Amino acid sequence: MAINWYKYASPASFYSLAGKMIPFFAVVAFGLLVVGLYIGFFVAPTDFQQGEAYRIIFIHVPAAWMSMFLYVVMAFWAGIGLAFNTRLSSMMATAIAPTGALFTFLALWTGSLWGKPMWGTWWVWDARLTSELILLFLYIGFMSLQAAIDDSRRADKAGAIIALVGVINIPIIYFSVQWWNTLHQGASVSVTQAPTMASTMLTGMMVMVFASWMYSIAVILKRVRVIILERESHTAWVAELRQKGVL
Amino acid sequence: MKPRHKKLAVITAGVTALGFAAVLVLNAFQSNLVFFFSPTQVTANEAPIGKSFRIGGLVEEGSVNREEGTTVKFAVTDTSEAIQVVYTGILPDLFREGKGVVAQGKLNENGIFVADEVLAKHDENYMPPEAALALEEAAKAQKASLTQ
């Protein structure tokens, strides 16, 4: 069966598709969250050097990974929207930004809470921490620039440029612990090397990563639906929904 | 070439050029992005003299001496060079012999590093205490068999 993908590039058909997908992703996200937190807090063993305090890793690492990954996805959609003038792509980028910013804030906040007992400080200006803070500013910059421009098509274009320029920060965050001396530890899990974590710890962390993915998809689809309605409020299909009393 | 493909090409080229510029800038600032200096760099006079800087490495085994009050003396090593450090204050929980440490302070005229802040740097390994113990014993056994 061939799926006509282009059909879903139209905001009207994507609106109803997204509506059908949200409950699925929300339920899976909740299930994974419960399992992940259970493994993290009750099954995973105590760490040999950090004791119980290391358990914040089950929130910190998924949040930090999502903060970087969502930025790349946001910049991708913003870039597609800029190049091909597809409305839905730009709406996706706009919908991703708040969730990305939330995860960046979570990563910085949990990192700070972790740093105080382990390193002996809430914050240092090392390359990893500083570049992650810049990521938060990029998300905030993207959102405020879009909010400051009334014409949504112009707002999309301006936002896309910030998003694309900021992509350079992502490899800097990722490789900062390799390229420079940092207080932040090196990567425990990477593509090229075997993970340096006990397997139950790793399982708990990966379940939390998938929970964050599912959560992100659910809330981003929810947000993109609102954006579609807002921007398409003048169209016939939205008027039809209004008449049916669905809205 | 369709106009929208042209637009995509321009965007790709723009991002690539920016990435290249970023690489050059980061290269130029390489020395300013260093969070700490290693003992080898300090002995080679690469660290700023008379100014406050950070030194990082491992706390040398058997080098920790607690003096009166909260003053503590220890050596920071990168296994080839070691620098003596003196610090008055509370050490972080993870401060241990053989483990990572980053200290901020100045070198005095005797070549001793007077720290006003000591932070612990932990590594990327996570495992239960039993596994760590087993690894340690395996390492000891290997060392013993090597010296025989």
Contacts between the chains, C-beta under 8 A, distances in Angstrom:
chain1	res1	chain2	res2	distance
A	45	B	127	7.8
A	45	B	128	3.5
A	45	B	129	7.9
A	46	B	128	6.3
A	46	B	129	6.5
A	47	B	126	5.3
A	47	B	127	7.0
A	47	B	128	7.3
A	47	B	129	7.9
A	48	B	127	5.6
A	48	B	128	6.5
A	48	B	129	4.4
A	48	B	131	7.0
A	48	B	132	3.5
A	48	B	133	7.9
A	49	B	94	6.5
A	49	B	96	7.9
A	49	B	99	7.4
A	49	B	122	6.1
A	49	B	125	8.0
A	49	B	132	7.6
A	50	B	94	7.1
A	50	B	122	6.6
A	50	B	126	7.7
A	54	B	126	6.3
A	57	B	126	7.4
A	79	B	11	5.9
A	79	B	15	8.0
A	82	B	7	7.3
A	82	B	11	6.2
A	83	B	4	6.1
A	83	B	7	4.7
A	83	B	8	4.0
A	83	B	11	5.5
A	84	B	4	5.1
A	84	B	7	7.7
A	84	B	8	7.4
A	85	B	4	7.1
A	117	B	92	7.9
A	117	B	93	6.4
A	118	B	92	7.1
A	118	B	93	7.3
A	118	B	94	5.6
A	118	B	120	6.4
A	118	B	122	6.1
A	119	B	92	6.3
A	119	B	94	7.5
A	119	B	119	4.8
A	119	B	120	5.5
A	119	B	121	7.0
A	119	B	122	7.8
A	120	B	91	7.6
A	120	B	92	3.2
A	120	B	93	8.0
A	120	B	94	8.0
A	120	B	117	7.9
A	120	B	118	6.9
A	120	B	119	4.8
A	120	B	120	5.9
A	121	B	117	7.7
A	121	B	119	5.6
A	124	B	35	7.2
A	124	B	119	7.1
A	125	B	35	7.9
A	126	B	35	4.3
A	127	B	33	5.6
A	127	B	35	6.8
A	164	B	11	6.7
A	164	B	14	7.4
A	164	B	15	5.5
A	165	B	15	7.8
A	165	B	18	6.0
A	167	B	15	6.5
A	168	B	15	7.9
A	168	B	18	5.9
A	168	B	19	5.4
A	168	B	22	4.6
A	172	B	22	7.4
A	172	B	26	7.3
A	179	B	26	7.9
A	179	B	33	7.9
A	180	B	30	8.0
A	180	B	33	4.9
A	180	B	34	6.0
A	180	B	35	6.6
A	181	B	34	5.4
A	181	B	35	4.8
A	181	B	36	5.1
A	181	B	37	7.9
A	181	B	38	7.6
A	181	B	56	6.0
A	182	B	35	5.3
A	183	B	35	6.0
A	183	B	36	7.8
A	183	B	102	5.6
A	183	B	119	6.1
A	183	B	121	5.6
A	185	B	121	7.4
A	185	B	122	5.9
A	185	B	123	6.1
A	185	B	124	4.7
A	186	B	123	7.4
A	186	B	124	4.7
A	187	B	124	6.3
A	188	B	124	4.3
A	188	B	125	7.4
A	188	B	126	6.3
A	196	B	124	5.1
A	196	B	125	4.7
A	196	B	126	7.0
A	197	B	125	7.5
A	197	B	126	4.3
A	197	B	127	7.2
A	198	B	126	6.1
A	198	B	127	4.6
A	198	B	128	5.9
A	198	B	131	6.4
A	201	B	126	5.3
A	201	B	127	7.9
